[in-house]
């Protein structure tokens, strides 16, 4: 599948780019794992996830896990497509 390069300002912010990159390689990830991998606070991650959710790029699911309520995050089909297009545009720009 060929993806048309498109710069996406929602994804481009470094934290959101890292989140999408992390989620692109997995089915879903738990909030704390994402927070630790990109080294941000809970509040910063929550703000990034809210913007990605509003764009339809991620789906948040709350579920009990090991006796506590946890938030799981996954890229939606739209999010995967937008991330692939954004990466394609970054590659195009880097190639000059």
PDB file of N, CA, C and O in Angstrom:
ATOM      1  N   UNK A   1       0.842  -1.181   0.000  1.00  0.00           N
ATOM      2  CA  UNK A   1       0.000   0.000   0.000  1.00  0.00           C
ATOM      3  C   UNK A   1       0.885   1.242   0.000  1.00  0.00           C
ATOM      4  O   UNK A   1       1.737   1.388   0.876  1.00  0.00           O
ATOM      5  N   UNK A   2       0.703   2.118  -0.945  1.00  0.00           N
ATOM      6  CA  UNK A   2       1.435   3.367  -1.030  1.00  0.00           C
ATOM      7  C   UNK A   2       0.649   4.452  -0.311  1.00  0.00           C
ATOM      8  O   UNK A   2      -0.560   4.590  -0.498  1.00  0.00           O
ATOM      9  N   UNK A   3       1.348   5.214   0.508  1.00  0.00           N
ATOM     10  CA  UNK A   3       0.711   6.275   1.284  1.00  0.00           C
ATOM     11  C   UNK A   3       1.141   7.615   0.709  1.00  0.00           C
ATOM     12  O   UNK A   3       2.331   7.867   0.522  1.00  0.00           O
ATOM     13  N   UNK A   4       0.159   8.476   0.428  1.00  0.00           N
ATOM     14  CA  UNK A   4       0.464   9.812  -0.064  1.00  0.00           C
ATOM     15  C   UNK A   4       1.034  10.640   1.084  1.00  0.00           C
ATOM     16  O   UNK A   4       0.443  10.683   2.163  1.00  0.00           O
ATOM     17  N   UNK A   5       2.173  11.298   0.868  1.00  0.00           N
ATOM     18  CA  UNK A   5       2.776  12.107   1.926  1.00  0.00           C
ATOM     19  C   UNK A   5       1.888  13.288   2.303  1.00  0.00           C
ATOM     20  O   UNK A   5       1.469  14.060   1.440  1.00  0.00           O
ATOM     21  N   UNK A   6       1.606  13.425   3.589  1.00  0.00           N
ATOM     22  CA  UNK A   6       0.805  14.538   4.094  1.00  0.00           C
ATOM     23  C   UNK A   6       1.367  14.952   5.448  1.00  0.00           C
ATOM     24  O   UNK A   6       1.480  14.133   6.360  1.00  0.00           O
ATOM     25  N   UNK A   7       1.718  16.229   5.570  1.00  0.00           N
ATOM     26  CA  UNK A   7       2.188  16.752   6.850  1.00  0.00           C
ATOM     27  C   UNK A   7       0.981  16.923   7.763  1.00  0.00           C
ATOM     28  O   UNK A   7      -0.002  17.551   7.370  1.00  0.00           O
ATOM     29  N   UNK A   8       1.038  16.376   8.971  1.00  0.00           N
ATOM     30  CA  UNK A   8      -0.087  16.434   9.899  1.00  0.00           C
ATOM     31  C   UNK A   8       0.332  17.173  11.168  1.00  0.00           C
ATOM     32  O   UNK A   8       1.098  16.635  11.967  1.00  0.00           O
ATOM     33  N   UNK A   9      -0.162  18.406  11.367  1.00  0.00           N
ATOM     34  CA  UNK A   9       0.245  19.184  12.532  1.00  0.00           C
ATOM     35  C   UNK A   9      -0.199  18.562  13.862  1.00  0.00           C
ATOM     36  O   UNK A   9       0.422  18.825  14.892  1.00  0.00           O
ATOM     37  N   UNK A  10      -1.250  17.751  13.862  1.00  0.00           N
ATOM     38  CA  UNK A  10      -1.666  17.089  15.100  1.00  0.00           C
ATOM     39  C   UNK A  10      -0.611  16.078  15.524  1.00  0.00           C
ATOM     40  O   UNK A  10      -0.277  15.992  16.706  1.00  0.00           O
ATOM     41  N   UNK A  11      -0.092  15.324  14.591  1.00  0.00           N
ATOM     42  CA  UNK A  11       0.902  14.299  14.892  1.00  0.00           C
ATOM     43  C   UNK A  11       2.291  14.896  15.080  1.00  0.00           C
ATOM     44  O   UNK A  11       3.091  14.344  15.835  1.00  0.00           O
ATOM     45  N   UNK A  12       2.595  15.995  14.424  1.00  0.00           N
ATOM     46  CA  UNK A  12       3.963  16.505  14.347  1.00  0.00           C
ATOM     47  C   UNK A  12       4.604  16.893  15.686  1.00  0.00           C
ATOM     48  O   UNK A  12       5.823  16.790  15.826  1.00  0.00           O
ATOM     49  N   UNK A  13       3.831  17.327  16.648  1.00  0.00           N
ATOM     50  CA  UNK A  13       4.421  17.701  17.945  1.00  0.00           C
ATOM     51  C   UNK A  13       5.236  16.519  18.470  1.00  0.00           C
ATOM     52  O   UNK A  13       4.769  15.381  18.409  1.00  0.00           O
ATOM     53  N   UNK A  14       6.441  16.763  18.983  1.00  0.00           N
ATOM     54  CA  UNK A  14       7.322  15.656  19.357  1.00  0.00           C
ATOM     55  C   UNK A  14       6.688  14.569  20.235  1.00  0.00           C
ATOM     56  O   UNK A  14       6.884  13.381  19.979  1.00  0.00           O
ATOM     57  N   UNK A  15       5.943  14.959  21.253  1.00  0.00           N
ATOM     58  CA  UNK A  15       5.317  13.963  22.123  1.00  0.00           C
ATOM     59  C   UNK A  15       4.301  13.111  21.383  1.00  0.00           C
ATOM     60  O   UNK A  15       4.264  11.893  21.553  1.00  0.00           O
ATOM     61  N   UNK A  16       3.477  13.751  20.563  1.00  0.00           N
ATOM     62  CA  UNK A  16       2.456  13.001  19.812  1.00  0.00           C
ATOM     63  C   UNK A  16       3.095  12.138  18.730  1.00  0.00           C
ATOM     64  O   UNK A  16       2.611  11.045  18.437  1.00  0.00           O
ATOM     65  N   UNK A  17       4.170  12.620  18.143  1.00  0.00           N
ATOM     66  CA  UNK A  17       4.900  11.812  17.162  1.00  0.00           C
ATOM     67  C   UNK A  17       5.473  10.562  17.829  1.00  0.00           C
ATOM     68  O   UNK A  17       5.420   9.470  17.263  1.00  0.00           O
ATOM     69  N   UNK A  18       6.018  10.727  19.029  1.00  0.00           N
ATOM     70  CA  UNK A  18       6.547   9.584  19.773  1.00  0.00           C
ATOM     71  C   UNK A  18       5.432   8.603  20.145  1.00  0.00           C
ATOM     72  O   UNK A  18       5.615   7.390  20.041  1.00  0.00           O
ATOM     73  N   UNK A  19       4.292   9.113  20.572  1.00  0.00           N
ATOM     74  CA  UNK A  19       3.164   8.255  20.930  1.00  0.00           C
ATOM     75  C   UNK A  19       2.727   7.441  19.724  1.00  0.00           C
ATOM     76  O   UNK A  19       2.553   6.227  19.824  1.00  0.00           O
ATOM     77  N   UNK A  20       2.549   8.100  18.589  1.00  0.00           N
ATOM     78  CA  UNK A  20       2.110   7.397  17.378  1.00  0.00           C
ATOM     79  C   UNK A  20       3.154   6.375  16.943  1.00  0.00           C
ATOM     80  O   UNK A  20       2.806   5.272  16.522  1.00  0.00           O
ATOM     81  N   UNK A  21       4.430   6.736  17.042  1.00  0.00           N
ATOM     82  CA  UNK A  21       5.491   5.794  16.686  1.00  0.00           C
ATOM     83  C   UNK A  21       5.462   4.564  17.574  1.00  0.00           C
ATOM     84  O   UNK A  21       5.603   3.440  17.092  1.00  0.00           O
ATOM     85  N   UNK A  22       5.283   4.773  18.856  1.00  0.00           N
ATOM     86  CA  UNK A  22       5.211   3.654  19.801  1.00  0.00           C
ATOM     87  C   UNK A  22       3.995   2.780  19.509  1.00  0.00           C
ATOM     88  O   UNK A  22       4.102   1.555  19.458  1.00  0.00           O
ATOM     89  N   UNK A  23       2.839   3.414  19.317  1.00  0.00           N
ATOM     90  CA  UNK A  23       1.609   2.654  19.096  1.00  0.00           C
ATOM     91  C   UNK A  23       1.569   1.980  17.728  1.00  0.00           C
ATOM     92  O   UNK A  23       0.848   0.999  17.546  1.00  0.00           O
ATOM     93  N   UNK A  24       2.320   2.484  16.779  1.00  0.00           N
ATOM     94  CA  UNK A  24       2.288   1.895  15.434  1.00  0.00           C
ATOM     95  C   UNK A  24       2.855   0.481  15.420  1.00  0.00           C
ATOM     96  O   UNK A  24       2.565  -0.296  14.510  1.00  0.00           O
ATOM     97  N   UNK A  25       3.659   0.143  16.418  1.00  0.00           N
ATOM     98  CA  UNK A  25       4.276  -1.175  16.459  1.00  0.00           C
ATOM     99  C   UNK A  25       3.570  -2.188  17.343  1.00  0.00           C
ATOM    100  O   UNK A  25       4.028  -3.323  17.475  1.00  0.00           O
ATOM    101  N   UNK A  26       2.446  -1.785  17.956  1.00  0.00           N
ATOM    102  CA  UNK A  26       1.732  -2.679  18.877  1.00  0.00           C
ATOM    103  C   UNK A  26       0.227  -2.568  18.634  1.00  0.00           C
ATOM    104  O   UNK A  26      -0.245  -1.639  17.978  1.00  0.00           O
ATOM    105  N   UNK A  27      -0.513  -3.531  19.177  1.00  0.00           N
ATOM    106  CA  UNK A  27      -1.979  -3.454  19.096  1.00  0.00           C
ATOM    107  C   UNK A  27      -2.504  -2.365  20.027  1.00  0.00           C
ATOM    108  O   UNK A  27      -3.363  -1.574  19.640  1.00  0.00           O
ATOM    109  N   UNK A  28      -1.985  -2.328  21.256  1.00  0.00           N
ATOM    110  CA  UNK A  28      -2.343  -1.294  22.220  1.00  0.00           C
ATOM    111  C   UNK A  28      -1.255  -1.206  23.274  1.00  0.00           C
ATOM    112  O   UNK A  28      -0.376  -2.065  23.348  1.00  0.00           O
ATOM    113  N   UNK A  29      -1.319  -0.174  24.081  1.00  0.00           N
ATOM    114  CA  UNK A  29      -0.331   0.012  25.143  1.00  0.00           C
ATOM    115  C   UNK A  29      -1.013   0.674  26.328  1.00  0.00           C
ATOM    116  O   UNK A  29      -1.938   1.470  26.167  1.00  0.00           O
ATOM    117  N   UNK A  30      -0.546   0.337  27.510  1.00  0.00           N
ATOM    118  CA  UNK A  30      -1.099   0.906  28.723  1.00  0.00           C
ATOM    119  C   UNK A  30      -0.521   2.305  28.952  1.00  0.00           C
ATOM    120  O   UNK A  30       0.636   2.571  28.627  1.00  0.00           O
ATOM    121  N   UNK A  31      -1.335   3.182  29.509  1.00  0.00           N
ATOM    122  CA  UNK A  31      -0.989   4.581  29.739  1.00  0.00           C
ATOM    123  C   UNK A  31       0.391   4.726  30.381  1.00  0.00           C
ATOM    124  O   UNK A  31       1.219   5.499  29.899  1.00  0.00           O
ATOM    125  N   UNK A  32       0.640   3.992  31.461  1.00  0.00           N
ATOM    126  CA  UNK A  32       1.910   4.130  32.189  1.00  0.00           C
ATOM    127  C   UNK A  32       3.105   3.739  31.325  1.00  0.00           C
ATOM    128  O   UNK A  32       4.167   4.355  31.424  1.00  0.00           O
ATOM    129  N   UNK A  33       2.947   2.740  30.495  1.00  0.00           N
ATOM    130  CA  UNK A  33       4.046   2.334  29.612  1.00  0.00           C
ATOM    131  C   UNK A  33       4.383   3.461  28.633  1.00  0.00           C
ATOM    132  O   UNK A  33       5.553   3.776  28.419  1.00  0.00           O
ATOM    133  N   UNK A  34       3.361   4.057  28.049  1.00  0.00           N
ATOM    134  CA  UNK A  34       3.575   5.174  27.115  1.00  0.00           C
ATOM    135  C   UNK A  34       4.246   6.329  27.855  1.00  0.00           C
ATOM    136  O   UNK A  34       5.231   6.892  27.377  1.00  0.00           O
ATOM    137  N   UNK A  35       3.708   6.677  29.017  1.00  0.00           N
ATOM    138  CA  UNK A  35       4.260   7.779  29.819  1.00  0.00           C
ATOM    139  C   UNK A  35       5.747   7.554  30.093  1.00  0.00           C
ATOM    140  O   UNK A  35       6.560   8.465  29.938  1.00  0.00           O
ATOM    141  N   UNK A  36       6.091   6.334  30.502  1.00  0.00           N
ATOM    142  CA  UNK A  36       7.482   6.041  30.832  1.00  0.00           C
ATOM    143  C   UNK A  36       8.381   6.036  29.602  1.00  0.00           C
ATOM    144  O   UNK A  36       9.517   6.509  29.660  1.00  0.00           O
ATOM    145  N   UNK A  37       7.885   5.509  28.500  1.00  0.00           N
ATOM    146  CA  UNK A  37       8.695   5.431  27.275  1.00  0.00           C
ATOM    147  C   UNK A  37       9.009   6.801  26.696  1.00  0.00           C
ATOM    148  O   UNK A  37      10.104   7.026  26.181  1.00  0.00           O
ATOM    149  N   UNK A  38       8.029   7.737  26.782  1.00  0.00           N
ATOM    150  CA  UNK A  38       8.298   9.053  26.197  1.00  0.00           C
ATOM    151  C   UNK A  38       8.723  10.071  27.253  1.00  0.00           C
ATOM    152  O   UNK A  38       8.974  11.235  26.944  1.00  0.00           O
ATOM    153  N   UNK A  39       8.798   9.616  28.500  1.00  0.00           N
ATOM    154  CA  UNK A  39       9.325  10.420  29.610  1.00  0.00           C
ATOM    155  C   UNK A  39       8.600  11.752  29.802  1.00  0.00           C
ATOM    156  O   UNK A  39       9.205  12.823  29.754  1.00  0.00           O
ATOM    157  N   UNK A  40       7.292  11.654  30.018  1.00  0.00           N
ATOM    158  CA  UNK A  40       6.492  12.838  30.311  1.00  0.00           C
ATOM    159  C   UNK A  40       5.647  12.569  31.557  1.00  0.00           C
ATOM    160  O   UNK A  40       5.554  11.434  32.026  1.00  0.00           O
ATOM    161  N   UNK A  41       5.039  13.619  32.079  1.00  0.00           N
ATOM    162  CA  UNK A  41       4.162  13.473  33.236  1.00  0.00           C
ATOM    163  C   UNK A  41       2.796  12.947  32.791  1.00  0.00           C
ATOM    164  O   UNK A  41       2.473  12.952  31.603  1.00  0.00           O
ATOM    165  N   UNK A  42       2.013  12.499  33.749  1.00  0.00           N
ATOM    166  CA  UNK A  42       0.654  12.036  33.452  1.00  0.00           C
ATOM    167  C   UNK A  42      -0.156  13.128  32.759  1.00  0.00           C
ATOM    168  O   UNK A  42      -0.862  12.865  31.785  1.00  0.00           O
ATOM    169  N   UNK A  43      -0.046  14.360  33.272  1.00  0.00           N
ATOM    170  CA  UNK A  43      -0.862  15.443  32.706  1.00  0.00           C
ATOM    171  C   UNK A  43      -0.461  15.768  31.269  1.00  0.00           C
ATOM    172  O   UNK A  43      -1.327  16.028  30.433  1.00  0.00           O
ATOM    173  N   UNK A  44       0.828  15.756  30.974  1.00  0.00           N
ATOM    174  CA  UNK A  44       1.284  16.024  29.608  1.00  0.00           C
ATOM    175  C   UNK A  44       0.800  14.917  28.671  1.00  0.00           C
ATOM    176  O   UNK A  44       0.305  15.197  27.579  1.00  0.00           O
ATOM    177  N   UNK A  45       0.942  13.665  29.098  1.00  0.00           N
ATOM    178  CA  UNK A  45       0.466  12.564  28.260  1.00  0.00           C
ATOM    179  C   UNK A  45      -1.034  12.658  28.050  1.00  0.00           C
ATOM    180  O   UNK A  45      -1.514  12.438  26.938  1.00  0.00           O
ATOM    181  N   UNK A  46      -1.781  12.978  29.092  1.00  0.00           N
ATOM    182  CA  UNK A  46      -3.235  13.111  28.970  1.00  0.00           C
ATOM    183  C   UNK A  46      -3.612  14.165  27.933  1.00  0.00           C
ATOM    184  O   UNK A  46      -4.537  13.959  27.148  1.00  0.00           O
ATOM    185  N   UNK A  47      -2.907  15.281  27.924  1.00  0.00           N
ATOM    186  CA  UNK A  47      -3.187  16.350  26.945  1.00  0.00           C
ATOM    187  C   UNK A  47      -2.896  15.871  25.525  1.00  0.00           C
ATOM    188  O   UNK A  47      -3.677  16.128  24.609  1.00  0.00           O
ATOM    189  N   UNK A  48      -1.776  15.178  25.341  1.00  0.00           N
ATOM    190  CA  UNK A  48      -1.450  14.652  24.011  1.00  0.00           C
ATOM    191  C   UNK A  48      -2.502  13.647  23.560  1.00  0.00           C
ATOM    192  O   UNK A  48      -2.952  13.684  22.415  1.00  0.00           O
ATOM    193  N   UNK A  49      -2.894  12.751  24.458  1.00  0.00           N
ATOM    194  CA  UNK A  49      -3.883  11.734  24.096  1.00  0.00           C
ATOM    195  C   UNK A  49      -5.243  12.352  23.803  1.00  0.00           C
ATOM    196  O   UNK A  49      -5.971  11.870  22.934  1.00  0.00           O
ATOM    197  N   UNK A  50      -5.590  13.412  24.520  1.00  0.00           N
ATOM    198  CA  UNK A  50      -6.862  14.087  24.263  1.00  0.00           C
ATOM    199  C   UNK A  50      -6.889  14.649  22.842  1.00  0.00           C
ATOM    200  O   UNK A  50      -7.885  14.500  22.134  1.00  0.00           O
ATOM    201  N   UNK A  51      -5.806  15.290  22.427  1.00  0.00           N
ATOM    202  CA  UNK A  51      -5.743  15.849  21.072  1.00  0.00           C
ATOM    203  C   UNK A  51      -5.797  14.744  20.008  1.00  0.00           C
ATOM    204  O   UNK A  51      -6.484  14.878  18.996  1.00  0.00           O
ATOM    205  N   UNK A  52      -5.066  13.654  20.252  1.00  0.00           N
ATOM    206  CA  UNK A  52      -5.084  12.534  19.301  1.00  0.00           C
ATOM    207  C   UNK A  52      -6.462  11.879  19.252  1.00  0.00           C
ATOM    208  O   UNK A  52      -6.919  11.464  18.187  1.00  0.00           O
ATOM    209  N   UNK A  53      -7.119  11.787  20.397  1.00  0.00           N
ATOM    210  CA  UNK A  53      -8.465  11.222  20.465  1.00  0.00           C
ATOM    211  C   UNK A  53      -9.468  12.108  19.727  1.00  0.00           C
ATOM    212  O   UNK A  53     -10.302  11.609  18.972  1.00  0.00           O
ATOM    213  N   UNK A  54      -9.390  13.407  19.943  1.00  0.00           N
ATOM    214  CA  UNK A  54     -10.293  14.348  19.265  1.00  0.00           C
ATOM    215  C   UNK A  54     -10.122  14.296  17.749  1.00  0.00           C
ATOM    216  O   UNK A  54     -11.076  14.530  17.007  1.00  0.00           O
ATOM    217  N   UNK A  55      -8.910  13.992  17.288  1.00  0.00           N
ATOM    218  CA  UNK A  55      -8.654  13.876  15.845  1.00  0.00           C
ATOM    219  C   UNK A  55      -9.096  12.512  15.308  1.00  0.00           C
ATOM    220  O   UNK A  55      -9.097  12.287  14.098  1.00  0.00           O
ATOM    221  N   UNK A  56      -9.470  11.606  16.213  1.00  0.00           N
ATOM    222  CA  UNK A  56      -9.870  10.267  15.792  1.00  0.00           C
ATOM    223  C   UNK A  56      -8.700   9.337  15.534  1.00  0.00           C
ATOM    224  O   UNK A  56      -8.851   8.313  14.869  1.00  0.00           O
ATOM    225  N   UNK A  57      -7.522   9.693  16.061  1.00  0.00           N
ATOM    226  CA  UNK A  57      -6.311   8.922  15.797  1.00  0.00           C
ATOM    227  C   UNK A  57      -6.056   7.820  16.824  1.00  0.00           C
ATOM    228  O   UNK A  57      -5.381   6.836  16.519  1.00  0.00           O
ATOM    229  N   UNK A  58      -6.587   7.975  18.031  1.00  0.00           N
ATOM    230  CA  UNK A  58      -6.432   6.941  19.049  1.00  0.00           C
ATOM    231  C   UNK A  58      -7.778   6.611  19.665  1.00  0.00           C
ATOM    232  O   UNK A  58      -8.726   7.394  19.607  1.00  0.00           O
ATOM    233  N   UNK A  59      -7.831   5.437  20.251  1.00  0.00           N
ATOM    234  CA  UNK A  59      -8.999   4.981  21.001  1.00  0.00           C
ATOM    235  C   UNK A  59      -8.518   4.667  22.403  1.00  0.00           C
ATOM    236  O   UNK A  59      -7.565   3.907  22.580  1.00  0.00           O
ATOM    237  N   UNK A  60      -9.171   5.246  23.399  1.00  0.00           N
ATOM    238  CA  UNK A  60      -8.823   5.015  24.796  1.00  0.00           C
ATOM    239  C   UNK A  60      -9.845   4.059  25.397  1.00  0.00           C
ATOM    240  O   UNK A  60     -11.050   4.227  25.212  1.00  0.00           O
ATOM    241  N   UNK A  61      -9.356   3.063  26.112  1.00  0.00           N
ATOM    242  CA  UNK A  61     -10.231   2.095  26.759  1.00  0.00           C
ATOM    243  C   UNK A  61      -9.812   1.946  28.202  1.00  0.00           C
ATOM    244  O   UNK A  61      -8.639   1.714  28.494  1.00  0.00           O
ATOM    245  N   UNK A  62     -10.769   2.080  29.110  1.00  0.00           N
ATOM    246  CA  UNK A  62     -10.481   1.875  30.532  1.00  0.00           C
ATOM    247  C   UNK A  62     -10.943   0.481  30.905  1.00  0.00           C
ATOM    248  O   UNK A  62     -12.054   0.071  30.571  1.00  0.00           O
ATOM    249  N   UNK A  63     -10.081  -0.242  31.599  1.00  0.00           N
ATOM    250  CA  UNK A  63     -10.411  -1.607  32.004  1.00  0.00           C
ATOM    251  C   UNK A  63      -9.638  -1.956  33.269  1.00  0.00           C
ATOM    252  O   UNK A  63      -8.520  -1.480  33.471  1.00  0.00           O
ATOM    253  N   UNK A  64     -10.240  -2.795  34.130  1.00  0.00           N
ATOM    254  CA  UNK A  64      -9.497  -3.225  35.312  1.00  0.00           C
ATOM    255  C   UNK A  64      -8.340  -4.134  34.922  1.00  0.00           C
ATOM    256  O   UNK A  64      -8.463  -4.989  34.045  1.00  0.00           O
ATOM    257  N   UNK A  65      -7.224  -3.929  35.591  1.00  0.00           N
ATOM    258  CA  UNK A  65      -6.033  -4.742  35.347  1.00  0.00           C
ATOM    259  C   UNK A  65      -5.249  -4.804  36.647  1.00  0.00           C
ATOM    260  O   UNK A  65      -4.888  -3.770  37.209  1.00  0.00           O
ATOM    261  N   UNK A  66      -4.987  -6.008  37.124  1.00  0.00           N
ATOM    262  CA  UNK A  66      -4.258  -6.220  38.370  1.00  0.00           C
ATOM    263  C   UNK A  66      -4.840  -5.391  39.513  1.00  0.00           C
ATOM    264  O   UNK A  66      -4.111  -4.763  40.281  1.00  0.00           O
ATOM    265  N   UNK A  67      -6.176  -5.404  39.608  1.00  0.00           N
ATOM    266  CA  UNK A  67      -6.855  -4.753  40.720  1.00  0.00           C
ATOM    267  C   UNK A  67      -7.032  -3.253  40.621  1.00  0.00           C
ATOM    268  O   UNK A  67      -7.568  -2.639  41.543  1.00  0.00           O
ATOM    269  N   UNK A  68      -6.598  -2.645  39.531  1.00  0.00           N
ATOM    270  CA  UNK A  68      -6.739  -1.191  39.359  1.00  0.00           C
ATOM    271  C   UNK A  68      -7.312  -0.879  37.998  1.00  0.00           C
ATOM    272  O   UNK A  68      -7.173  -1.659  37.056  1.00  0.00           O
ATOM    273  N   UNK A  69      -7.953   0.258  37.904  1.00  0.00           N
ATOM    274  CA  UNK A  69      -8.470   0.722  36.614  1.00  0.00           C
ATOM    275  C   UNK A  69      -7.298   1.261  35.795  1.00  0.00           C
ATOM    276  O   UNK A  69      -6.560   2.126  36.266  1.00  0.00           O
ATOM    277  N   UNK A  70      -7.125   0.764  34.597  1.00  0.00           N
ATOM    278  CA  UNK A  70      -6.022   1.196  33.727  1.00  0.00           C
ATOM    279  C   UNK A  70      -6.584   1.728  32.420  1.00  0.00           C
ATOM    280  O   UNK A  70      -7.674   1.344  31.995  1.00  0.00           O
ATOM    281  N   UNK A  71      -5.839   2.603  31.797  1.00  0.00           N
ATOM    282  CA  UNK A  71      -6.219   3.134  30.496  1.00  0.00           C
ATOM    283  C   UNK A  71      -5.310   2.519  29.446  1.00  0.00           C
ATOM    284  O   UNK A  71      -4.084   2.572  29.548  1.00  0.00           O
ATOM    285  N   UNK A  72      -5.941   1.935  28.431  1.00  0.00           N
ATOM    286  CA  UNK A  72      -5.225   1.338  27.303  1.00  0.00           C
ATOM    287  C   UNK A  72      -5.452   2.213  26.085  1.00  0.00           C
ATOM    288  O   UNK A  72      -6.542   2.753  25.893  1.00  0.00           O
ATOM    289  N   UNK A  73      -4.431   2.351  25.268  1.00  0.00           N
ATOM    290  CA  UNK A  73      -4.480   3.236  24.102  1.00  0.00           C
ATOM    291  C   UNK A  73      -4.105   2.435  22.866  1.00  0.00           C
ATOM    292  O   UNK A  73      -3.171   1.634  22.890  1.00  0.00           O
ATOM    293  N   UNK A  74      -4.848   2.662  21.782  1.00  0.00           N
ATOM    294  CA  UNK A  74      -4.488   2.032  20.518  1.00  0.00           C
ATOM    295  C   UNK A  74      -4.696   3.041  19.397  1.00  0.00           C
ATOM    296  O   UNK A  74      -5.552   3.921  19.484  1.00  0.00           O
ATOM    297  N   UNK A  75      -3.896   2.897  18.344  1.00  0.00           N
ATOM    298  CA  UNK A  75      -4.095   3.714  17.144  1.00  0.00           C
ATOM    299  C   UNK A  75      -5.300   3.180  16.402  1.00  0.00           C
ATOM    300  O   UNK A  75      -5.452   1.968  16.249  1.00  0.00           O
ATOM    301  N   UNK A  76      -6.147   4.064  15.947  1.00  0.00           N
ATOM    302  CA  UNK A  76      -7.270   3.669  15.106  1.00  0.00           C
ATOM    303  C   UNK A  76      -6.758   3.475  13.679  1.00  0.00           C
ATOM    304  O   UNK A  76      -5.615   3.811  13.371  1.00  0.00           O
ATOM    305  N   UNK A  77      -7.592   2.945  12.832  1.00  0.00           N
ATOM    306  CA  UNK A  77      -7.223   2.808  11.419  1.00  0.00           C
ATOM    307  C   UNK A  77      -6.883   4.185  10.842  1.00  0.00           C
ATOM    308  O   UNK A  77      -5.912   4.337  10.101  1.00  0.00           O
ATOM    309  N   UNK A  78      -7.687   5.169  11.191  1.00  0.00           N
ATOM    310  CA  UNK A  78      -7.437   6.546  10.729  1.00  0.00           C
ATOM    311  C   UNK A  78      -6.093   7.051  11.259  1.00  0.00           C
ATOM    312  O   UNK A  78      -5.343   7.708  10.536  1.00  0.00           O
ATOM    313  N   UNK A  79      -5.795   6.740  12.527  1.00  0.00           N
ATOM    314  CA  UNK A  79      -4.539   7.163  13.129  1.00  0.00           C
ATOM    315  C   UNK A  79      -3.336   6.512  12.465  1.00  0.00           C
ATOM    316  O   UNK A  79      -2.322   7.168  12.224  1.00  0.00           O
ATOM    317  N   UNK A  80      -3.451   5.214  12.167  1.00  0.00           N
ATOM    318  CA  UNK A  80      -2.347   4.513  11.488  1.00  0.00           C
ATOM    319  C   UNK A  80      -2.098   5.113  10.112  1.00  0.00           C
ATOM    320  O   UNK A  80      -0.952   5.299   9.701  1.00  0.00           O
ATOM    321  N   UNK A  81      -3.171   5.410   9.412  1.00  0.00           N
ATOM    322  CA  UNK A  81      -3.053   5.999   8.081  1.00  0.00           C
ATOM    323  C   UNK A  81      -2.427   7.397   8.153  1.00  0.00           C
ATOM    324  O   UNK A  81      -1.540   7.730   7.368  1.00  0.00           O
ATOM    325  N   UNK A  82      -2.899   8.207   9.102  1.00  0.00           N
ATOM    326  CA  UNK A  82      -2.365   9.563   9.255  1.00  0.00           C
ATOM    327  C   UNK A  82      -0.892   9.523   9.651  1.00  0.00           C
ATOM    328  O   UNK A  82      -0.098  10.321   9.154  1.00  0.00           O
ATOM    329  N   UNK A  83      -0.520   8.607  10.536  1.00  0.00           N
ATOM    330  CA  UNK A  83       0.880   8.488  10.947  1.00  0.00           C
ATOM    331  C   UNK A  83       1.752   8.066   9.767  1.00  0.00           C
ATOM    332  O   UNK A  83       2.825   8.631   9.555  1.00  0.00           O
ATOM    333  N   UNK A  84       1.298   7.082   9.006  1.00  0.00           N
ATOM    334  CA  UNK A  84       2.063   6.624   7.840  1.00  0.00           C
ATOM    335  C   UNK A  84       2.247   7.757   6.829  1.00  0.00           C
ATOM    336  O   UNK A  84       3.328   7.912   6.261  1.00  0.00           O
ATOM    337  N   UNK A  85       1.196   8.548   6.604  1.00  0.00           N
ATOM    338  CA  UNK A  85       1.277   9.666   5.666  1.00  0.00           C
ATOM    339  C   UNK A  85       2.230  10.736   6.184  1.00  0.00           C
ATOM    340  O   UNK A  85       2.987  11.325   5.413  1.00  0.00           O
ATOM    341  N   UNK A  86       2.190  10.987   7.495  1.00  0.00           N
ATOM    342  CA  UNK A  86       3.072  11.991   8.085  1.00  0.00           C
ATOM    343  C   UNK A  86       4.538  11.556   7.976  1.00  0.00           C
ATOM    344  O   UNK A  86       5.399  12.359   7.616  1.00  0.00           O
ATOM    345  N   UNK A  87       4.817  10.296   8.284  1.00  0.00           N
ATOM    346  CA  UNK A  87       6.180   9.777   8.169  1.00  0.00           C
ATOM    347  C   UNK A  87       6.652   9.843   6.714  1.00  0.00           C
ATOM    348  O   UNK A  87       7.807  10.178   6.452  1.00  0.00           O
ATOM    349  N   UNK A  88       5.773   9.528   5.779  1.00  0.00           N
ATOM    350  CA  UNK A  88       6.115   9.613   4.356  1.00  0.00           C
ATOM    351  C   UNK A  88       6.478  11.038   3.971  1.00  0.00           C
ATOM    352  O   UNK A  88       7.408  11.259   3.196  1.00  0.00           O
ATOM    353  N   UNK A  89       5.738  12.012   4.516  1.00  0.00           N
ATOM    354  CA  UNK A  89       6.041  13.424   4.222  1.00  0.00           C
ATOM    355  C   UNK A  89       7.371  13.829   4.836  1.00  0.00           C
ATOM    356  O   UNK A  89       8.145  14.552   4.208  1.00  0.00           O
ATOM    357  N   UNK A  90       7.650  13.375   6.056  1.00  0.00           N
ATOM    358  CA  UNK A  90       8.943  13.702   6.676  1.00  0.00           C
ATOM    359  C   UNK A  90      10.098  13.113   5.860  1.00  0.00           C
ATOM    360  O   UNK A  90      11.137  13.752   5.690  1.00  0.00           O
ATOM    361  N   UNK A  91       9.906  11.892   5.360  1.00  0.00           N
ATOM    362  CA  UNK A  91      10.941  11.273   4.513  1.00  0.00           C
ATOM    363  C   UNK A  91      11.117  12.058   3.228  1.00  0.00           C
ATOM    364  O   UNK A  91      12.246  12.266   2.781  1.00  0.00           O
ATOM    365  N   UNK A  92      10.007  12.502   2.619  1.00  0.00           N
ATOM    366  CA  UNK A  92      10.075  13.280   1.398  1.00  0.00           C
ATOM    367  C   UNK A  92      10.822  14.584   1.639  1.00  0.00           C
ATOM    368  O   UNK A  92      11.663  14.980   0.832  1.00  0.00           O
ATOM    369  N   UNK A  93      10.517  15.254   2.753  1.00  0.00           N
ATOM    370  CA  UNK A  93      11.195  16.504   3.079  1.00  0.00           C
ATOM    371  C   UNK A  93      12.678  16.299   3.354  1.00  0.00           C
ATOM    372  O   UNK A  93      13.512  17.106   2.944  1.00  0.00           O
ATOM    373  N   UNK A  94      13.000  15.212   4.053  1.00  0.00           N
ATOM    374  CA  UNK A  94      14.400  14.930   4.379  1.00  0.00           C
ATOM    375  C   UNK A  94      15.210  14.577   3.123  1.00  0.00           C
ATOM    376  O   UNK A  94      16.412  14.833   3.068  1.00  0.00           O
ATOM    377  N   UNK A  95      14.564  14.004   2.142  1.00  0.00           N
ATOM    378  CA  UNK A  95      15.240  13.634   0.907  1.00  0.00           C
ATOM    379  C   UNK A  95      15.570  14.848   0.038  1.00  0.00           C
ATOM    380  O   UNK A  95      16.399  14.784  -0.870  1.00  0.00           O
ATOM    381  N   UNK A  96      14.891  15.959   0.350  1.00  0.00           N
ATOM    382  CA  UNK A  96      15.156  17.194  -0.378  1.00  0.00           C
ATOM    383  C   UNK A  96      14.570  17.176  -1.720  1.00  0.00           C
ATOM    384  O   UNK A  96      14.704  18.147  -2.466  1.00  0.00           O
TER     385      UNK A  96
END
